[in-house]
């Protein structure tokens, strides 16, 4: 783990690792307060960005614009309905399952990938 993480970043990472679900910055903010580790909302988001840049957390965006965060090790991808926002996890990572390898330019170091498939669920299909 931890490429020289601050105490606040370690607190955020511990909560993400303990959660079975992805968490929004707002949800993290509330959980930190509940655990007697109060942190301003802007500080939570600033530290989430740093954790993402260090390759410790992944982020995905819902159609509503809300960002959800999870530890990097949790390689979960989703099918998301554009109408109702329902998001269903895929049972496996299709990228890993297919053994796809990125051909990256010299000097580029990949940290993580995301795969999000958008469409309409059975309830919302036109």
C-alpha positions, 0 to 999 in steps of 0.5 A, spaced: 500 500 500 501 507 501 506 511 497 507 516 503 500 517 505 498 522 510 494 521 516 487 523 513 488 519 506 489 513 510 483 514 514 479 515 508 482 509 505 481 505 511 473 507 510 473 505 503 476 498 504 472 497 510 466 498 505 463 493 501 460 498 496 463 504 493 462 511 496 461 518 494 465 524 497 459 526 501 458 519 504 465 518 506 464 525 510 458 523 514 462 516 515 468 520 518 464 524 522 461 518 525 467 515 527 469 521 530 474 523 525 471 530 522 474 532 516 471 538 512 467 536 505 472 540 501 478 536 504 475 529 503 474 531 496 481 534 495 484 527 499 480 523 494 483 526 488 490 525 491 489 518 492 486 517 485 493 520 483 497 516 487 493 510 484 490 508 491 483 509 489 478 508 483 473 513 481 467 512 477 461 517 475 454 516 475 449 519 469 447 524 475 454 526 475 455 523 482 462 520 483 463 514 487 470 511 490 473 505 491 479 502 493 484 500 487 484 493 488 476 492 487 476 492 480 468 492 479 465 494 472 458 496 471 452 496 467 448 503 468 441 505 466 441 512 463 433 513 465 433 511 472 440 510 474 440 503 476 447 500 476 449 493 476 456 490 477 458 485 472 460 479 475 467 479 472 472 484 469 471 483 461 478 487 460 482 482 465 478 476 462 479 477 455 487 478 457 487 485 453 493 489 454 494 496 453 499 499 448 501 505 451 506 510 449 513 510 452 513 513 459 506 512 460 504 508 467 497 505 467 494 505 474 487 502 473 482 502 468 474 503 468 469 500 464 462 503 464 456 500 459 450 505 459 444 503 456 437 502 458 434 497 463 428 492 462 424 497 466 426 503 462 427 500 455 423 504 450 
